[in-house]
Amino acid sequence: MVLIDGKQTAADIKKEIAAEVEEILARGGKRPHLAAILVGHDGGSETYVASKVKACEECGFKSTLIRFEDDITEETLLDAVRKLNEDEDVDGFIVQLPLPRHISEQRVIEAIDPSKDVDGFHPVNVGRMSIGLPCFKSATPAGIMTLLERYNVPTKGANVVVLGRSNIVGKPVATLLMQKAAVGDATVTVCHRETRNLKEICRNADIIIAAMGRPGFVTEDMVKDGAAVIDVGTTRVPDASRKSGFRLSGDVDFNAVAPKCSFITPVPGGVGPMTIVSLMRNTLQAAKQRAAEA
């Protein structure tokens, strides 16, 4: 069993990005600039944005954080998006989700200039990805694909089961794995809460990607010997033994499932760090595209 170390892989990629940024600067180029809009004080969002700011420092990027209280109006937020679209110094930006209920997330996402949409959520980027055109791929699916590539997990002709059909993970990672590519050419089944014979379907999988947000959902009897398991879940569950009072749990019963696997990701330290480093990659790509068009 090979433990897929997302933390180390992400660290390696950040060094590669930082080296490329140094080359850009040595040639007289501009330092890549990532901006983020954070609305309110959601704990998970605060932690995630702080991690992005730190990653920008490690990659040699400039970063800007724009904060609003959760009573901001939708129009004020859309105006902030428009200003970032027009800011020539900003190469890419994100609007951290979730947003307060009175704001339409879809309207905000569609207001972002697709050429600065480094989260890869705009319908233009989603559409281009679906037909295999160059685009910004959403960060978590891109991170999963990178782990499969760097650990040489065989995907060609593999039976892949994706558990979860979200627009952020399930659908895009299924799309990427189906495409004709070095990491791809798989036969993909997307399962969800209405799927029948779920255990039987999973037992036929060479690769399982669990992205349901249900702690410990994937059990030993759902995984065949030699399968690769990618656990995207990160749910806080109570744990009195921890100082914080909780621990992060994945969608996979790791201790029971791991001995059966050829490859498996831990939680934490698996897919999570790859999500942030994929955002850094998209930002570098955006900066290079803008420089080429200047």
C-alpha positions as CSV (number, residue, x, y, z in Angstrom):
1,M,0.0,0.0,0.0
2,V,1.4,3.4,-1.0
3,L,0.3,6.4,1.0
4,I,-0.2,9.4,-1.3
5,D,1.4,12.3,0.4
6,G,-0.4,15.4,-0.8
7,K,1.3,17.6,1.7
8,Q,4.8,16.8,0.3
9,T,3.6,16.9,-3.3
10,A,2.1,20.3,-2.7
11,A,5.4,21.5,-1.1
12,D,7.4,20.3,-4.1
13,I,5.0,22.0,-6.6
14,K,5.2,25.3,-4.6
15,K,9.0,25.2,-4.9
16,E,8.7,24.6,-8.7
17,I,6.3,27.6,-9.0
18,A,8.6,29.8,-6.9
19,A,11.5,29.0,-9.1
20,E,9.5,29.9,-12.2
21,V,8.4,33.2,-10.6
22,E,12.1,34.0,-10.0
23,E,12.8,33.4,-13.7
24,I,9.9,35.7,-14.7
25,L,11.2,38.4,-12.4
26,A,14.8,38.0,-13.7
27,R,13.5,38.6,-17.2
28,G,11.9,41.8,-16.1
29,G,8.4,40.3,-15.8
30,K,5.7,41.1,-13.3
31,R,5.1,39.3,-10.0
32,P,1.9,37.2,-10.2
33,H,-0.9,38.8,-8.1
34,L,-3.8,36.8,-6.6
35,A,-6.7,38.6,-4.9
36,A,-9.4,37.1,-2.7
37,I,-12.7,38.4,-1.5
38,L,-13.9,37.1,1.9
39,V,-17.4,37.8,3.2
40,G,-18.2,37.3,6.8
41,H,-16.3,35.3,9.4
42,D,-16.9,31.6,8.6
43,G,-14.3,29.6,10.5
44,G,-13.5,27.3,7.6
45,S,-13.3,30.1,5.1
46,E,-11.0,32.1,7.4
47,T,-8.7,29.2,7.7
48,Y,-8.7,28.4,3.9
49,V,-8.1,32.0,2.9
50,A,-5.2,32.3,5.4
51,S,-3.7,29.1,3.8
52,K,-4.0,30.7,0.4
53,V,-2.2,33.9,1.6
54,K,0.6,31.8,3.0
55,A,0.9,29.8,-0.2
56,C,1.2,33.0,-2.2
57,E,4.2,34.0,0.0
58,E,5.8,30.6,-0.5
59,C,5.3,30.9,-4.3
60,G,6.6,34.4,-4.6
61,F,3.2,35.9,-5.5
62,K,1.7,39.2,-4.4
63,S,-1.7,38.7,-2.6
64,T,-4.5,41.0,-1.7
65,L,-7.4,40.1,0.7
66,I,-10.6,42.2,0.5
67,R,-12.9,41.7,3.5
68,F,-16.6,42.5,3.9
69,E,-19.1,41.9,6.7
70,D,-21.8,39.3,6.1
71,D,-24.5,42.0,5.8
72,I,-22.9,43.3,2.5
73,T,-25.4,43.8,-0.3
74,E,-25.2,41.7,-3.5
75,E,-24.7,44.9,-5.5
76,T,-21.7,46.0,-3.4
77,L,-20.1,42.6,-3.8
78,L,-20.7,42.6,-7.5
79,D,-19.1,46.1,-7.7
80,A,-16.0,44.7,-5.9
81,V,-15.9,41.9,-8.5
82,R,-16.1,44.4,-11.3
83,K,-13.2,46.5,-9.9
84,L,-11.0,43.4,-9.7
85,N,-11.9,42.5,-13.3
86,E,-10.7,45.9,-14.3
87,D,-7.6,46.0,-12.1
88,E,-4.6,45.5,-14.5
89,D,-2.3,44.5,-11.7
90,V,-4.5,41.6,-10.5
91,D,-3.9,38.4,-12.6
92,G,-6.5,36.3,-10.9
93,F,-9.0,36.4,-8.0
94,I,-11.4,34.3,-6.1
95,V,-14.6,35.0,-4.1
96,Q,-14.5,32.6,-1.2
97,L,-17.6,30.4,-0.9
98,P,-20.0,29.9,0.8
99,L,-21.6,33.4,0.7
100,P,-24.4,34.6,2.9
101,R,-27.8,33.3,1.8
102,H,-29.1,36.7,0.6
103,I,-26.4,36.7,-2.1
104,S,-26.6,34.6,-5.3
105,E,-23.4,32.7,-5.6
106,Q,-24.1,31.9,-9.2
107,R,-24.6,35.5,-10.1
108,V,-21.3,36.4,-8.4
109,I,-19.4,33.6,-10.2
110,E,-20.8,34.6,-13.5
111,A,-19.7,38.2,-12.9
112,I,-16.0,37.2,-12.7
113,D,-13.9,37.7,-15.9
114,P,-13.2,34.1,-17.1
115,S,-9.6,35.1,-17.8
116,K,-9.2,35.9,-14.0
117,D,-11.4,33.0,-12.7
118,V,-8.6,31.0,-11.1
119,D,-11.1,29.0,-9.1
120,G,-12.4,27.6,-12.4
121,F,-16.0,28.0,-11.5
122,H,-17.2,30.3,-14.3
123,P,-19.4,28.5,-16.9
124,V,-17.0,29.5,-19.6
125,N,-14.1,27.6,-17.9
126,V,-16.4,24.7,-16.9
127,G,-17.6,24.4,-20.5
128,R,-14.1,24.6,-22.0
129,M,-13.0,21.9,-19.5
130,S,-15.9,19.6,-20.5
131,I,-14.7,19.6,-24.2
132,G,-11.0,19.4,-23.4
133,L,-10.0,23.0,-24.3
134,P,-7.4,25.0,-22.3
135,C,-9.0,26.6,-19.3
136,F,-8.7,27.1,-15.5
137,K,-9.7,23.8,-14.0
138,S,-11.3,23.9,-10.6
139,A,-8.7,23.4,-7.9
140,T,-9.7,20.2,-6.1
141,P,-10.3,18.1,-9.3
142,A,-7.0,19.5,-10.7
143,G,-5.2,18.5,-7.5
144,I,-6.6,15.0,-7.6
145,M,-5.4,14.6,-11.2
146,T,-2.0,15.8,-10.3
147,L,-1.7,13.2,-7.5
148,L,-2.8,10.4,-9.8
149,E,-0.1,11.6,-12.3
150,R,2.8,12.0,-9.9
151,Y,2.1,8.7,-8.2
152,N,1.7,6.9,-11.5
153,V,-1.8,5.6,-10.6
154,P,-2.9,3.8,-13.8
155,T,-6.1,5.3,-15.2
156,K,-6.2,4.1,-18.8
157,G,-9.1,1.7,-19.1
158,A,-9.6,1.8,-15.4
159,N,-13.1,1.5,-13.8
160,V,-13.4,4.7,-11.7
161,V,-16.2,5.3,-9.3
162,V,-16.8,8.9,-8.2
163,L,-18.9,9.2,-5.1
164,G,-20.7,12.6,-5.2
165,R,-21.9,14.8,-8.0
166,S,-21.1,18.3,-6.9
167,N,-20.2,21.0,-9.4
168,I,-17.0,21.6,-7.4
169,V,-15.6,18.1,-7.3
170,G,-17.7,15.1,-8.5
171,K,-18.7,16.3,-11.9
172,P,-15.4,18.0,-13.0
173,V,-13.2,15.1,-11.8
174,A,-15.4,12.6,-13.6
175,T,-15.1,14.8,-16.8
176,L,-11.3,15.0,-16.5
177,L,-10.9,11.3,-16.0
178,M,-13.0,10.5,-19.1
179,Q,-10.9,12.6,-21.4
180,K,-8.3,11.3,-23.8
181,A,-5.2,12.2,-21.9
182,A,-2.2,10.6,-20.2
183,V,-4.1,10.8,-16.9
184,G,-7.6,9.9,-18.2
185,D,-9.1,7.4,-20.6
186,A,-11.0,5.9,-17.7
187,T,-14.5,4.4,-17.6
188,V,-16.3,6.6,-15.0
189,T,-19.4,5.9,-13.0
190,V,-20.8,8.8,-10.9
191,C,-22.8,7.7,-7.9
192,H,-25.0,9.7,-5.5
193,R,-27.6,9.3,-2.8
194,E,-30.1,7.7,-5.3
195,T,-27.7,5.2,-6.7
196,R,-28.8,1.5,-6.4
197,N,-26.4,-1.4,-5.6
198,L,-23.8,1.1,-4.5
199,K,-21.6,-1.4,-2.7
200,E,-21.5,-3.7,-5.7
201,I,-20.6,-0.8,-8.0
202,C,-17.8,0.3,-5.7
203,R,-16.4,-3.3,-5.4
204,N,-15.8,-3.3,-9.2
205,A,-13.8,0.0,-9.1
206,D,-10.1,0.2,-9.7
207,I,-10.2,3.7,-8.4
208,I,-12.7,5.2,-5.9
209,I,-12.9,9.0,-5.5
210,A,-15.0,9.7,-2.4
211,A,-16.4,13.3,-2.3
212,M,-19.7,13.0,-0.4
213,G,-18.9,14.8,2.8
214,R,-20.0,11.8,4.9
215,P,-17.4,10.7,7.4
216,G,-16.3,7.1,7.2
217,F,-18.9,6.3,4.4
218,V,-16.6,4.1,2.4
219,T,-16.1,0.8,4.4
220,E,-13.9,-2.2,3.9
221,D,-16.6,-4.2,2.2
222,M,-17.0,-1.6,-0.5
223,V,-13.3,-1.8,-1.7
224,K,-11.7,-4.6,-3.7
225,D,-8.1,-5.7,-3.1
226,G,-5.7,-3.5,-5.0
227,A,-8.0,-0.5,-5.5
228,A,-6.7,3.1,-5.3
229,V,-8.8,5.3,-3.0
230,I,-8.8,9.1,-3.1
231,D,-10.5,10.6,-0.1
232,V,-11.8,14.2,-0.7
233,G,-13.9,14.4,2.5
234,T,-12.9,16.9,5.3
235,T,-15.6,16.9,7.9
236,R,-15.1,18.1,11.5
237,V,-16.2,15.4,13.9
238,P,-16.2,15.7,17.7
239,D,-13.1,14.4,19.4
240,A,-12.7,15.0,23.2
241,S,-9.0,13.8,23.1
242,R,-8.1,16.8,20.9
243,K,-7.4,20.3,22.3
244,S,-9.6,21.7,19.6
245,G,-12.4,19.3,20.5
246,F,-12.7,18.0,17.0
247,R,-10.7,16.2,14.3
248,L,-10.9,16.1,10.5
249,S,-12.5,13.0,9.1
250,G,-12.5,11.8,5.5
251,D,-15.2,9.9,3.7
252,V,-13.2,6.7,4.0
253,D,-12.8,4.4,7.0
254,F,-9.1,4.7,6.6
255,N,-7.8,2.1,9.1
256,A,-10.1,-0.6,7.7
257,V,-9.7,0.3,4.0
258,A,-6.0,1.1,3.7
259,P,-4.7,-2.5,4.0
260,K,-6.7,-3.4,0.9
261,C,-5.5,-0.6,-1.3
262,S,-2.7,-0.1,-3.8
263,F,-2.8,3.7,-3.2
264,I,-4.7,5.8,-0.7
265,T,-4.8,9.4,0.5
266,P,-4.9,10.3,4.2
267,V,-7.1,13.0,5.8
268,P,-5.6,15.4,6.5
269,G,-2.6,15.7,4.3
270,G,-4.0,14.2,1.1
271,V,-6.2,16.1,-1.3
272,G,-6.5,19.2,0.8
273,P,-3.0,20.7,0.3
274,M,-3.3,20.0,-3.5
275,T,-6.4,22.2,-3.7
276,I,-4.5,25.2,-2.6
277,V,-1.4,24.5,-4.8
278,S,-3.7,24.0,-7.8
279,L,-5.0,27.5,-7.2
280,M,-1.4,28.7,-7.2
281,R,-0.8,27.0,-10.5
282,N,-3.9,28.6,-12.0
283,T,-2.7,32.0,-10.9
284,L,0.7,31.5,-12.5
285,Q,-1.0,30.4,-15.7
286,A,-3.2,33.5,-15.6
287,A,-0.2,35.8,-15.0
288,K,1.6,34.2,-18.0
289,Q,-1.4,34.5,-20.2
290,R,-1.9,38.2,-19.3
291,A,1.8,38.9,-19.9
292,A,1.6,37.2,-23.4
293,E,-1.4,39.3,-24.3
294,A,0.2,42.6,-23.1
